C-alpha cells in the first residue's frame, strides 16, 4: 500500500531560500514504484524528505535511460506516460525533463524549477528497465509464491522459487528436500556448484549461485524442518553468507533464534557446521579422517561429521528435533531486516 504525503507547502510555494535541489540537500534519491519489480514503475524522486512524481510532458527514452542507469537496472525498455503504473499521491516535482541520455542522474538533465508544472497525476511518468530482481525480496509485495527469474549482480538470470508467504515474504529458496525425494543428493562438486533438481519440487540452487547472491547484501537465513509427524519448526540465523570457491564456500552464520534448536553452530567440534567448508563426495574438505559427504551420500558443510543432514536421500536430520526421520526441509534467505 502506498503512503500519501501531505505538505504544508508545495515546492513551488516555498521561497528560493527554502528550496534545495536533491544534490544540495544530500538526498538525490530516485525510485520506481507500483511496478512488477524495483526496475519498473512510476518514477518518484525524494525532495526535501518527501517523495514526488515526474510529469510526462516531453518524457521519452533518453530520460528513462538515465533513470535505469541511476538505479543500476540495465538498459531502458520503455518510457510510458499517462500514469501507466498508477497515479502518485505526493507533489509533482519535475516537468519538461530533457535528458541527452548520457547523464548519470536525472537531476543532471535540463529541468524546470522544482515544483513548477501544469500537470496532474494522470500524467505521471514511468520507466521499464531491462534488469530482473536481484533476489526474491525485490519481487513486489503481495505477489504469489512460485517460480521467478532473478538476476544477481554480475550473473546471468536464474530460475528460483520465491516464498512470498513465509514471514512477510521475499524469501529466495536455496534448497528443498523431502523424505521420499527422487534426487539421490550424492552428487559431485561441480554438480553442487551449479545446482540440480526441479525448482518446482526438490532442488539445490548451487553453491556458486548462493555465494553470488549473498555477495549482494547482508542476508539472514531460515531453515524450515518438518519432523516425522509433519510438525514444522524453524531455525533462523540473523546472518548468512558463503566465502568464494577458492575458500571452499565456507559457511558463515550469525546468531540463532527459532523453534527447531540450534543444530548448525554446536559447540561440539565434531558436529559443527558454521565456519565449515563445503564438501562433496569427490572433494573432501571436512575435518574428519574419513569423507563425510561420501559416507552420508550428500554434499554439506561438514566437520567430523554432522548434526544436520539436509542434502540427503531418506535420512534428513536436524539435531535432536528429528534424527534421520525428518519429512522435509527447506533453506530460505532474504536480506537481513536491520540492514
C-alpha positions, 0 to 999 in steps of 0.5 A, a space after each residue: 500500500 502506498 503512503 500519501 504525503 501531505 505538505 504544508 507547502 508545495 515546492 513551488 510555494 516555498 521561497 528560493 531560500 527554502 528550496 534545495 535541489 536533491 544534490 544540495 540537500 544530500 538526498 538525490 534519491 530516485 525510485 520506481 514504484 507500483 511496478 512488477 519489480 524495483 526496475 519498473 514503475 512510476 518514477 518518484 524522486 525524494 525532495 526535501 524528505 518527501 517523495 514526488 512524481 515526474 510529469 510526462 510532458 516531453 518524457 521519452 527514452 533518453 530520460 528513462 535511460 538515465 533513470 535505469 542507469 541511476 538505479 543500476 537496472 540495465 538498459 531502458 525498455 520503455 518510457 510510458 506516460 499517462 500514469 501507466 503504473 498508477 497515479 502518485 499521491 505526493 507533489 509533482 516535482 519535475 516537468 519538461 525533463 530533457 535528458 541527452 541520455 548520457 547523464 548519470 542522474 536525472 537531476 543532471 538533465 535540463 529541468 524546470 524549477 522544482 515544483 513548477 508544472 501544469 500537470 496532474 497525476 494522470 500524467 505521471 511518468 514511468 520507466 521499464 528497465 531491462 534488469 530482473 530482481 536481484 533476489 526474491 525480496 525485490 519481487 513486489 509485495 503481495 505477489 504469489 509464491 512460485 517460480 521467478 527469474 532473478 538476476 544477481 549482480 554480475 550473473 546471468 538470470 536464474 530460475 528460483 522459487 520465491 516464498 512470498 508467504 513465509 514471514 512477510 515474504 521475499 524469501 529466495 529458496 536455496 534448497 528443498 528436500 523431502 523424505 521420499 525425494 527422487 534426487 539421490 543428493 550424492 552428487 559431485 562438486 561441480 554438480 553442487 556448484 551449479 545446482 540440480 533438481 526441479 525448482 518446482 519440487 526438490 532442488 539445490 540452487 548451487 553453491 556458486 549461485 548462493 555465494 553470488 547472491 549473498 555477495 549482494 547484501 547482508 542476508 539472514 537465513 531460515 531453515 524450515 524442518 518438518 519432523 516425522 509427524 509433519 510438525 514444522 519448526 524453524 531455525 533462523 540465523 540473523 546472518 548468512 553468507 558463503 566465502 568464494 570457491 577458492 575458500 571452499 564456500 565456507 559457511 558463515 552464520 550469525 546468531 540463532 533464534 527459532 523453534 527447531 534448536 540450534 543444530 548448525 553452530 554446536 559447540 561440539 567440534 565434531 558436529 559443527 557446521 558454521 565456519 565449515 567448508 563445503 564438501 562433496 563426495 569427490 572433494 573432501 574438505 571436512 575435518 574428519 579422517 574419513 569423507 563425510 559427504 561420501 559416507 552420508 551420500 550428500 554434499 554439506 558443510 561438514 566437520 567430523 561429521 554432522 548434526 544436520 543432514 539436509 542434502 540427503 536421500 531418506 535420512 534428513 536430520 536436524 539435531 535432536 528435533 528429528 534424527 534421520 526421520 525428518 519429512 522435509 526441509 527447506 533453506 530460505 534467505 532474504 536480506 537481513 531486516 536491520 540492514 
